[in-house]
Amino acid sequence: MSRQEPDVLIYHLSDLHFGPFLQGVSRIGEWSSFAAPHDYNLLQGMEIGMDFNNVIEKYKDRLIVAVTGDVTAAAEPPAYESVNNYIRDYPFVSSIHQVGLRINEKLKRVYSVPGNHDMWVYGNLLSRWKGYANRREQYNRYFPEVLPNSYPLLINGLSVTIFTIDTNRVTKINPFNFKNVLGRGEVGKAQIADLQTLHNELLNGTCPNTPQGFDYRSSLKVALMHHHLALPPDCPKDLEQDFLRLEDADSVTNVLSDIGVQLVLCGHQHFPYHVPELTSSSQPGHRIFLTCAGSATQIGCQRNSFSTYEVRKGGDKFNLHLTVYEADANNGSYFFKRTTVADYAL
């Protein structure tokens, strides 16, 4: 942490990819299946790098955890069970080892959105779990929040609005959900309209569960989604990258600018990056800070990563202190170290 205490602290995790197929194991459905030495060390390294027990104790009143999708590799029941227990609890992964973030023991402000891997192939094709054909239903069992949604919060005296968005509403021709499997994403016109409705309810003071003293107009507005709206300018452009980008990214950027979102957290790409001044055609004077956390625990990444954001109110602006933590599991270094520290104004 930086020296000055933050008004709000956000931990951003994405693309954990729990599951038997991408973890390099064969004993599907057992806790020990994801706790092979490589996996266990990486999970333990993230737990230590986050220093989550101490962080929760110190910053419980101002802490938010954002999980931006692809929590599983192929949306199968044992993968959901494993990742749910890892995020929320501290389960045994063998007869002697435990690993987990224990978020639910002490913290309720955990917000998540699904990724394309969490929807995966609809039906029984390519799955040995024949009784669990509806992948979205599986996700909703463990992460039951209605999407899109808005969460008005009053944290440490600061008004914060969280918008959660499902970027897996691929339309047109999409048999068995194959476009999602290949990485394509879409928000869709209906969900864009819903975001405008949520915005109007917040403006009019009719949003349920609004805390006393909350001020929407001056609030820090944060949107969570899995697919990215843009890539950094120095990222090589090719057909694969064009396909992975959100299909209706321009329309979504427009609506987020219209409702005043300042910070967008995403995943999908397995490397951390930031676009500090993303603009839209509808509100060219409004700047959105787009940030991708990379993949926290996907095996085989060049680097595994997660991010933290310390937010402080400064006049009519918000000051953002960004820290990226990375591990090099491919070369046997499982512990996450600070690699990027930067300050921005929102």
Secondary structure, DSSP 8 states (H G I E B T S, - for coil): --SS--SEEEEEE----BSTTTTT---TT-GGGG-SHHHHHHHHHHHHHHTHHHHHHHHGGGEEEEEES--BSS--HHHHHHHHHHHH---BSSSS-B----HHHH---EEEE--HHHH---SSTT-S-TT---HHHHHHHHS---SSEEEEEEETTEEEEEEE---B---SS-GGGHHHHTT--B--HHHHHHHHHHHHHHHHT--TT--TT--STTSEEEEE-SS-S---TTS---HHHHHHS-TTHHHHHHHHHHTT--EEEE-SSSS-EEEEEE--SS-TT--EEEEE---SS-TT-SSEEEEEEEEEEETTEEEEEEEEEEEEGGGTEEEEEEEEEEEEE-
